């Protein structure tokens, strides 16, 4: 489907009554450009196309050009030839991480009660850029802050601790962070640790997304092309955000069967949405 986790369809379609209003989040110029160019099916695009899509969101051409120029200078975009843009070296890692939602379950292995612990209090919080990168790395790997400067998650990744460390570093964690695997934490009970990831909230999200996709799939054929494009974009975007941000907890901490069902259904929904979106793109000049 032509989105990763932050791509939205045009404002001209936002008033469709087929979707609840609370899901209609409109992108900034930066978000729109990066979303479009992060899609599997849209590796590069002409500036005229970006301006056209920007106008659909009431973003004027000048604002889009300024945004494209700034993103190019930052390395988030690159221009292989005049007037043509694609994701740049600084944006490739995050884009690939977002695209990897289809492999989420393959990251999970058995859990034997151990924990991954990351100590960062000695790194400080004054460097806001480093802090944002650090917390993004934690968020994308399901770590929660147990006490100030000490982050943790169940050690159920299907990889070695050095591999987990390498991924955290690639996403922005400082090399000085202390990462260990702990089998015992005397004085701390499982109930206290489990509470860092509210089970009810996660499972409600799984069930809500499953119902949303099932309802959409049953009615897509009755919608106009524009409304079908809107619906698949908004629903798919929401599910992919859930998957990419999911902590991938083991069975004792969450109903992993519902998570697996959601991901499997999203793969089916993605195929349907891809067809709708490609047809919609082909119908626009």
Short mmCIF file of the C-alpha atoms (twelve columns), coordinates in Angstrom:
data_MODEL
# 
_entry.id   MODEL 
# 
loop_
_atom_site.group_PDB 
_atom_site.id 
_atom_site.type_symbol 
_atom_site.label_atom_id 
_atom_site.label_alt_id 
_atom_site.label_comp_id 
_atom_site.label_asym_id 
_atom_site.label_seq_id 
_atom_site.Cartn_x 
_atom_site.Cartn_y 
_atom_site.Cartn_z 
_atom_site.pdbx_PDB_model_num 
ATOM 1   C CA . UNK A 1   0.000   0.000   0.000   1 
ATOM 2   C CA . UNK A 2   1.314   3.433   -0.782  1 
ATOM 3   C CA . UNK A 3   2.027   4.490   2.762   1 
ATOM 4   C CA . UNK A 4   4.234   3.515   5.641   1 
ATOM 5   C CA . UNK A 5   2.862   4.949   8.873   1 
ATOM 6   C CA . UNK A 6   2.285   8.674   8.310   1 
ATOM 7   C CA . UNK A 7   0.752   9.006   4.864   1 
ATOM 8   C CA . UNK A 8   -2.704  10.481  4.404   1 
ATOM 9   C CA . UNK A 9   -5.035  11.043  1.464   1 
ATOM 10  C CA . UNK A 10  -6.170  14.474  0.249   1 
ATOM 11  C CA . UNK A 11  -8.218  17.048  2.142   1 
ATOM 12  C CA . UNK A 12  -10.735 16.901  -0.655  1 
ATOM 13  C CA . UNK A 13  -11.599 13.420  0.577   1 
ATOM 14  C CA . UNK A 14  -11.426 14.092  4.320   1 
ATOM 15  C CA . UNK A 15  -15.083 15.019  4.617   1 
ATOM 16  C CA . UNK A 16  -16.134 11.511  3.600   1 
ATOM 17  C CA . UNK A 17  -18.707 10.144  6.027   1 
ATOM 18  C CA . UNK A 18  -17.359 6.608   5.696   1 
ATOM 19  C CA . UNK A 19  -14.730 7.183   8.395   1 
ATOM 20  C CA . UNK A 20  -14.988 8.499   11.960  1 
ATOM 21  C CA . UNK A 21  -13.803 12.104  12.213  1 
ATOM 22  C CA . UNK A 22  -11.390 11.404  15.047  1 
ATOM 23  C CA . UNK A 23  -9.073  9.532   12.655  1 
ATOM 24  C CA . UNK A 24  -8.642  12.460  10.249  1 
ATOM 25  C CA . UNK A 25  -5.187  13.816  10.964  1 
ATOM 26  C CA . UNK A 26  -3.822  16.203  8.363   1 
ATOM 27  C CA . UNK A 27  -0.101  16.245  7.564   1 
ATOM 28  C CA . UNK A 28  2.329   19.133  7.570   1 
ATOM 29  C CA . UNK A 29  4.344   19.704  4.359   1 
ATOM 30  C CA . UNK A 30  7.292   17.786  5.842   1 
ATOM 31  C CA . UNK A 31  5.142   14.893  6.939   1 
ATOM 32  C CA . UNK A 32  3.357   14.706  3.603   1 
ATOM 33  C CA . UNK A 33  6.558   14.697  1.538   1 
ATOM 34  C CA . UNK A 34  8.284   12.066  3.672   1 
ATOM 35  C CA . UNK A 35  5.152   9.927   3.768   1 
ATOM 36  C CA . UNK A 36  4.742   9.849   0.009   1 
ATOM 37  C CA . UNK A 37  8.407   9.129   -0.631  1 
ATOM 38  C CA . UNK A 38  8.568   6.438   2.071   1 
ATOM 39  C CA . UNK A 39  6.022   4.282   0.265   1 
ATOM 40  C CA . UNK A 40  7.149   0.999   -1.334  1 
ATOM 41  C CA . UNK A 41  5.417   1.859   -4.601  1 
ATOM 42  C CA . UNK A 42  6.624   5.454   -4.890  1 
ATOM 43  C CA . UNK A 43  10.402  5.482   -4.609  1 
ATOM 44  C CA . UNK A 44  10.891  8.824   -6.338  1 
ATOM 45  C CA . UNK A 45  8.642   11.618  -7.465  1 
ATOM 46  C CA . UNK A 46  8.784   14.789  -9.530  1 
ATOM 47  C CA . UNK A 47  8.459   18.125  -7.770  1 
ATOM 48  C CA . UNK A 48  5.378   18.881  -9.881  1 
ATOM 49  C CA . UNK A 49  3.699   15.802  -8.400  1 
ATOM 50  C CA . UNK A 50  4.592   16.867  -4.864  1 
ATOM 51  C CA . UNK A 51  3.196   20.336  -5.508  1 
ATOM 52  C CA . UNK A 52  0.029   18.803  -6.898  1 
ATOM 53  C CA . UNK A 53  -0.463  16.634  -3.843  1 
ATOM 54  C CA . UNK A 54  0.377   19.535  -1.570  1 
ATOM 55  C CA . UNK A 55  -2.376  21.611  -3.142  1 
ATOM 56  C CA . UNK A 56  -4.871  18.903  -2.252  1 
ATOM 57  C CA . UNK A 57  -4.008  19.567  1.390   1 
ATOM 58  C CA . UNK A 58  -4.241  23.346  0.905   1 
ATOM 59  C CA . UNK A 59  -0.439  23.556  1.129   1 
ATOM 60  C CA . UNK A 60  0.756   26.196  -1.322  1 
ATOM 61  C CA . UNK A 61  3.557   25.588  -3.796  1 
ATOM 62  C CA . UNK A 62  5.988   27.921  -2.044  1 
ATOM 63  C CA . UNK A 63  5.642   26.057  1.262   1 
ATOM 64  C CA . UNK A 64  6.176   22.722  -0.466  1 
ATOM 65  C CA . UNK A 65  9.269   23.968  -2.305  1 
ATOM 66  C CA . UNK A 66  10.759  25.367  0.910   1 
ATOM 67  C CA . UNK A 67  10.083  22.066  2.690   1 
ATOM 68  C CA . UNK A 68  11.623  19.968  -0.087  1 
ATOM 69  C CA . UNK A 69  14.708  22.195  -0.107  1 
ATOM 70  C CA . UNK A 70  15.118  21.986  3.665   1 
ATOM 71  C CA . UNK A 71  14.695  18.197  3.725   1 
ATOM 72  C CA . UNK A 72  17.261  17.849  0.955   1 
ATOM 73  C CA . UNK A 73  19.803  19.946  2.864   1 
ATOM 74  C CA . UNK A 74  19.174  17.808  5.944   1 
ATOM 75  C CA . UNK A 75  19.839  14.630  3.961   1 
ATOM 76  C CA . UNK A 76  16.315  13.292  4.497   1 
ATOM 77  C CA . UNK A 77  15.742  13.661  0.752   1 
ATOM 78  C CA . UNK A 78  18.087  13.566  -2.212  1 
ATOM 79  C CA . UNK A 79  17.664  14.662  -5.792  1 
ATOM 80  C CA . UNK A 80  19.072  12.166  -8.338  1 
ATOM 81  C CA . UNK A 81  18.308  14.667  -11.076 1 
ATOM 82  C CA . UNK A 82  16.812  18.128  -11.338 1 
ATOM 83  C CA . UNK A 83  13.192  18.202  -10.211 1 
ATOM 84  C CA . UNK A 84  13.177  14.567  -9.028  1 
ATOM 85  C CA . UNK A 85  13.310  13.541  -5.351  1 
ATOM 86  C CA . UNK A 86  13.618  10.384  -3.280  1 
ATOM 87  C CA . UNK A 87  14.448  9.427   0.306   1 
ATOM 88  C CA . UNK A 88  17.977  10.498  1.257   1 
ATOM 89  C CA . UNK A 89  20.652  8.786   3.363   1 
ATOM 90  C CA . UNK A 90  19.454  10.320  6.640   1 
ATOM 91  C CA . UNK A 91  15.913  9.084   6.045   1 
ATOM 92  C CA . UNK A 92  16.618  5.565   4.839   1 
ATOM 93  C CA . UNK A 93  16.987  3.895   8.238   1 
ATOM 94  C CA . UNK A 94  13.726  5.216   9.683   1 
ATOM 95  C CA . UNK A 95  11.933  4.465   6.423   1 
ATOM 96  C CA . UNK A 96  13.184  0.877   6.427   1 
ATOM 97  C CA . UNK A 97  12.280  0.467   10.091  1 
ATOM 98  C CA . UNK A 98  8.754   1.648   9.363   1 
ATOM 99  C CA . UNK A 99  8.409   -0.622  6.327   1 
ATOM 100 C CA . UNK A 100 9.459   -3.635  8.388   1 
ATOM 101 C CA . UNK A 101 6.056   -3.976  10.075  1 
ATOM 102 C CA . UNK A 102 5.389   -7.102  7.990   1 
ATOM 103 C CA . UNK A 103 8.212   -8.893  9.848   1 
ATOM 104 C CA . UNK A 104 7.202   -7.866  13.374  1 
ATOM 105 C CA . UNK A 105 6.340   -11.368 14.575  1 
ATOM 106 C CA . UNK A 106 9.619   -12.774 13.240  1 
ATOM 107 C CA . UNK A 107 11.450  -10.564 15.740  1 
ATOM 108 C CA . UNK A 108 9.922   -12.428 18.684  1 
ATOM 109 C CA . UNK A 109 11.370  -15.517 20.338  1 
ATOM 110 C CA . UNK A 110 10.579  -17.431 23.546  1 
ATOM 111 C CA . UNK A 111 10.618  -15.610 26.858  1 
ATOM 112 C CA . UNK A 112 12.237  -17.211 29.907  1 
ATOM 113 C CA . UNK A 113 11.559  -14.443 32.410  1 
ATOM 114 C CA . UNK A 114 14.675  -12.383 31.724  1 
ATOM 115 C CA . UNK A 115 14.780  -8.646  31.028  1 
ATOM 116 C CA . UNK A 116 16.755  -6.279  28.846  1 
ATOM 117 C CA . UNK A 117 17.839  -3.270  30.919  1 
ATOM 118 C CA . UNK A 118 19.278  -0.024  29.543  1 
ATOM 119 C CA . UNK A 119 20.863  2.501   31.915  1 
ATOM 120 C CA . UNK A 120 21.017  6.097   30.608  1 
ATOM 121 C CA . UNK A 121 20.906  8.436   33.608  1 
ATOM 122 C CA . UNK A 122 24.612  9.245   33.183  1 
ATOM 123 C CA . UNK A 123 23.918  10.490  29.636  1 
ATOM 124 C CA . UNK A 124 21.874  13.448  30.819  1 
ATOM 125 C CA . UNK A 125 18.887  15.141  29.220  1 
ATOM 126 C CA . UNK A 126 20.236  18.564  28.240  1 
ATOM 127 C CA . UNK A 127 20.937  17.603  24.609  1 
ATOM 128 C CA . UNK A 128 17.377  17.573  23.292  1 
ATOM 129 C CA . UNK A 129 18.339  16.188  19.891  1 
ATOM 130 C CA . UNK A 130 20.134  13.232  21.474  1 
ATOM 131 C CA . UNK A 131 17.287  12.754  23.937  1 
ATOM 132 C CA . UNK A 132 14.691  12.581  21.150  1 
ATOM 133 C CA . UNK A 133 16.806  10.058  19.226  1 
ATOM 134 C CA . UNK A 134 17.333  7.972   22.369  1 
ATOM 135 C CA . UNK A 135 13.654  7.871   23.253  1 
ATOM 136 C CA . UNK A 136 12.716  7.119   19.642  1 
ATOM 137 C CA . UNK A 137 15.050  4.102   19.720  1 
ATOM 138 C CA . UNK A 138 13.403  2.929   22.941  1 
ATOM 139 C CA . UNK A 139 9.892   3.505   21.621  1 
ATOM 140 C CA . UNK A 140 10.563  1.538   18.428  1 
ATOM 141 C CA . UNK A 141 11.873  -1.368  20.480  1 
ATOM 142 C CA . UNK A 142 9.216   -1.487  23.173  1 
ATOM 143 C CA . UNK A 143 11.324  -0.306  26.112  1 
ATOM 144 C CA . UNK A 144 9.598   1.471   29.000  1 
ATOM 145 C CA . UNK A 145 11.165  3.597   31.732  1 
ATOM 146 C CA . UNK A 146 11.057  1.710   35.015  1 
ATOM 147 C CA . UNK A 147 12.728  4.403   37.110  1 
ATOM 148 C CA . UNK A 148 14.437  7.597   35.974  1 
ATOM 149 C CA . UNK A 149 17.210  6.663   33.569  1 
ATOM 150 C CA . UNK A 150 16.543  2.919   33.649  1 
ATOM 151 C CA . UNK A 151 14.616  1.420   30.738  1 
ATOM 152 C CA . UNK A 152 13.572  -2.181  30.320  1 
ATOM 153 C CA . UNK A 153 11.616  -4.733  28.320  1 
ATOM 154 C CA . UNK A 154 11.192  -8.523  28.424  1 
ATOM 155 C CA . UNK A 155 14.103  -10.310 26.757  1 
ATOM 156 C CA . UNK A 156 12.006  -12.083 24.132  1 
ATOM 157 C CA . UNK A 157 13.624  -10.781 20.965  1 
ATOM 158 C CA . UNK A 158 14.764  -13.524 18.613  1 
ATOM 159 C CA . UNK A 159 18.326  -12.181 18.561  1 
ATOM 160 C CA . UNK A 160 21.411  -11.795 20.742  1 
ATOM 161 C CA . UNK A 161 21.866  -8.898  23.140  1 
ATOM 162 C CA . UNK A 162 24.661  -7.447  20.945  1 
ATOM 163 C CA . UNK A 163 22.224  -7.461  17.995  1 
ATOM 164 C CA . UNK A 164 19.631  -5.624  20.069  1 
ATOM 165 C CA . UNK A 165 22.272  -3.128  21.147  1 
ATOM 166 C CA . UNK A 166 23.342  -2.584  17.533  1 
ATOM 167 C CA . UNK A 167 19.769  -1.857  16.473  1 
ATOM 168 C CA . UNK A 168 19.254  0.598   19.342  1 
ATOM 169 C CA . UNK A 169 22.478  2.383   18.417  1 
ATOM 170 C CA . UNK A 170 21.487  2.541   14.753  1 
ATOM 171 C CA . UNK A 171 18.233  4.248   15.767  1 
ATOM 172 C CA . UNK A 172 19.943  6.902   17.858  1 
ATOM 173 C CA . UNK A 173 20.880  5.495   21.283  1 
ATOM 174 C CA . UNK A 174 24.262  6.773   22.448  1 
ATOM 175 C CA . UNK A 175 27.106  4.245   22.512  1 
ATOM 176 C CA . UNK A 176 27.770  5.118   26.184  1 
ATOM 177 C CA . UNK A 177 24.462  3.592   27.277  1 
ATOM 178 C CA . UNK A 178 24.827  0.523   29.493  1 
ATOM 179 C CA . UNK A 179 22.812  -2.455  28.213  1 
ATOM 180 C CA . UNK A 180 22.517  -5.686  30.187  1 
ATOM 181 C CA . UNK A 181 20.351  -8.781  30.408  1 
ATOM 182 C CA . UNK A 182 18.974  -9.433  33.884  1 
ATOM 183 C CA . UNK A 183 17.572  -12.713 35.153  1 
ATOM 184 C CA . UNK A 184 16.686  -11.511 38.648  1 
ATOM 185 C CA . UNK A 185 15.717  -8.132  40.116  1 
ATOM 186 C CA . UNK A 186 15.304  -8.668  43.880  1 
ATOM 187 C CA . UNK A 187 12.688  -6.401  45.421  1 
ATOM 188 C CA . UNK A 188 10.842  -5.929  42.122  1 
ATOM 189 C CA . UNK A 189 7.854   -8.112  41.296  1 
ATOM 190 C CA . UNK A 190 6.540   -9.114  37.891  1 
ATOM 191 C CA . UNK A 191 3.278   -7.298  38.550  1 
ATOM 192 C CA . UNK A 192 5.133   -4.017  38.953  1 
ATOM 193 C CA . UNK A 193 7.088   -4.556  35.742  1 
ATOM 194 C CA . UNK A 194 4.116   -5.809  33.729  1 
ATOM 195 C CA . UNK A 195 2.233   -2.623  34.603  1 
ATOM 196 C CA . UNK A 196 4.681   -0.597  32.493  1 
ATOM 197 C CA . UNK A 197 2.802   -1.855  29.431  1 
ATOM 198 C CA . UNK A 198 -0.969  -1.578  30.106  1 
ATOM 199 C CA . UNK A 199 -2.344  -4.886  28.862  1 
ATOM 200 C CA . UNK A 200 -5.933  -3.746  28.540  1 
ATOM 201 C CA . UNK A 201 -4.967  -0.782  26.378  1 
ATOM 202 C CA . UNK A 202 -2.901  -2.931  24.012  1 
ATOM 203 C CA . UNK A 203 -5.527  -5.632  23.642  1 
ATOM 204 C CA . UNK A 204 -8.312  -3.078  23.113  1 
ATOM 205 C CA . UNK A 205 -6.215  -1.588  20.303  1 
ATOM 206 C CA . UNK A 206 -5.739  -4.983  18.657  1 
ATOM 207 C CA . UNK A 207 -9.461  -5.726  18.752  1 
ATOM 208 C CA . UNK A 208 -10.429 -2.260  17.539  1 
ATOM 209 C CA . UNK A 209 -8.095  -2.441  14.555  1 
ATOM 210 C CA . UNK A 210 -9.291  -5.931  13.672  1 
ATOM 211 C CA . UNK A 211 -12.926 -4.811  13.706  1 
ATOM 212 C CA . UNK A 212 -12.070 -1.728  11.666  1 
ATOM 213 C CA . UNK A 213 -10.289 -3.714  8.943   1 
ATOM 214 C CA . UNK A 214 -12.959 -6.413  8.795   1 
ATOM 215 C CA . UNK A 215 -15.723 -3.841  8.414   1 
ATOM 216 C CA . UNK A 216 -13.777 -1.961  5.760   1 
ATOM 217 C CA . UNK A 217 -12.984 -5.074  3.724   1 
ATOM 218 C CA . UNK A 218 -16.639 -6.066  3.684   1 
ATOM 219 C CA . UNK A 219 -17.711 -2.714  2.250   1 
ATOM 220 C CA . UNK A 220 -14.881 -1.505  0.013   1 
ATOM 221 C CA . UNK A 221 -16.582 -2.679  -3.151  1 
ATOM 222 C CA . UNK A 222 -19.555 -0.412  -2.472  1 
ATOM 223 C CA . UNK A 223 -17.491 2.780   -2.175  1 
ATOM 224 C CA . UNK A 224 -16.398 5.229   -4.844  1 
ATOM 225 C CA . UNK A 225 -12.713 5.113   -5.721  1 
ATOM 226 C CA . UNK A 226 -11.940 8.279   -3.771  1 
ATOM 227 C CA . UNK A 227 -13.763 7.116   -0.648  1 
ATOM 228 C CA . UNK A 228 -12.149 3.680   -0.856  1 
ATOM 229 C CA . UNK A 229 -8.741  5.337   -1.150  1 
ATOM 230 C CA . UNK A 230 -9.455  7.476   1.896   1 
ATOM 231 C CA . UNK A 231 -10.701 4.578   3.949   1 
ATOM 232 C CA . UNK A 232 -7.860  2.187   3.181   1 
ATOM 233 C CA . UNK A 233 -5.294  4.930   3.733   1 
ATOM 234 C CA . UNK A 234 -6.595  6.054   7.115   1 
ATOM 235 C CA . UNK A 235 -7.303  2.575   8.478   1 
ATOM 236 C CA . UNK A 236 -4.070  1.086   7.165   1 
ATOM 237 C CA . UNK A 237 -2.010  3.986   8.496   1 
ATOM 238 C CA . UNK A 238 -3.485  3.552   11.961  1 
ATOM 239 C CA . UNK A 239 -2.812  -0.199  12.037  1 
ATOM 240 C CA . UNK A 240 0.768   0.174   10.803  1 
ATOM 241 C CA . UNK A 241 1.455   2.780   13.474  1 
ATOM 242 C CA . UNK A 242 0.146   0.304   16.055  1 
ATOM 243 C CA . UNK A 243 2.400   -2.472  14.748  1 
ATOM 244 C CA . UNK A 244 5.511   -0.303  14.509  1 
ATOM 245 C CA . UNK A 245 5.006   1.059   18.022  1 
ATOM 246 C CA . UNK A 246 3.935   -2.263  19.542  1 
ATOM 247 C CA . UNK A 247 6.238   -3.506  22.335  1 
ATOM 248 C CA . UNK A 248 5.902   -7.110  21.061  1 
ATOM 249 C CA . UNK A 249 5.334   -8.510  24.527  1 
ATOM 250 C CA . UNK A 250 5.312   -12.248 25.332  1 
ATOM 251 C CA . UNK A 251 2.199   -14.276 26.115  1 
ATOM 252 C CA . UNK A 252 2.148   -13.849 29.895  1 
ATOM 253 C CA . UNK A 253 1.972   -10.068 29.437  1 
ATOM 254 C CA . UNK A 254 -0.503  -9.723  26.564  1 
ATOM 255 C CA . UNK A 255 -2.813  -11.746 24.311  1 
ATOM 256 C CA . UNK A 256 -0.290  -12.320 21.542  1 
ATOM 257 C CA . UNK A 257 -2.826  -14.275 19.480  1 
ATOM 258 C CA . UNK A 258 -4.818  -11.087 18.940  1 
ATOM 259 C CA . UNK A 259 -1.669  -9.253  17.922  1 
ATOM 260 C CA . UNK A 260 -0.798  -11.962 15.405  1 
ATOM 261 C CA . UNK A 261 -4.335  -11.897 14.062  1 
ATOM 262 C CA . UNK A 262 -4.157  -8.124  13.628  1 
ATOM 263 C CA . UNK A 263 -0.860  -8.323  11.740  1 
ATOM 264 C CA . UNK A 264 -2.059  -11.154 9.506   1 
ATOM 265 C CA . UNK A 265 -5.235  -9.244  8.675   1 
ATOM 266 C CA . UNK A 266 -3.198  -6.107  7.965   1 
ATOM 267 C CA . UNK A 267 -1.211  -8.018  5.323   1 
ATOM 268 C CA . UNK A 268 -4.493  -8.902  3.622   1 
ATOM 269 C CA . UNK A 269 -5.770  -5.352  4.023   1 
ATOM 270 C CA . UNK A 270 -2.516  -4.018  2.592   1 
ATOM 271 C CA . UNK A 271 -3.032  -6.011  -0.607  1 
ATOM 272 C CA . UNK A 272 -6.546  -4.624  -1.017  1 
ATOM 273 C CA . UNK A 273 -5.435  -1.094  -0.224  1 
ATOM 274 C CA . UNK A 274 -2.533  -1.301  -2.672  1 
ATOM 275 C CA . UNK A 275 -4.922  -2.036  -5.521  1 
ATOM 276 C CA . UNK A 276 -7.223  0.822   -4.537  1 
ATOM 277 C CA . UNK A 277 -4.381  3.304   -4.102  1 
ATOM 278 C CA . UNK A 278 -2.654  2.463   -7.380  1 
ATOM 279 C CA . UNK A 279 -5.935  2.898   -9.208  1 
ATOM 280 C CA . UNK A 280 -6.542  6.184   -7.425  1 
ATOM 281 C CA . UNK A 281 -3.062  7.470   -8.306  1 
ATOM 282 C CA . UNK A 282 -3.653  6.504   -11.912 1 
ATOM 283 C CA . UNK A 283 -6.914  8.422   -11.976 1 
ATOM 284 C CA . UNK A 284 -5.296  11.734  -10.941 1 
ATOM 285 C CA . UNK A 285 -3.538  13.846  -13.587 1 
# 
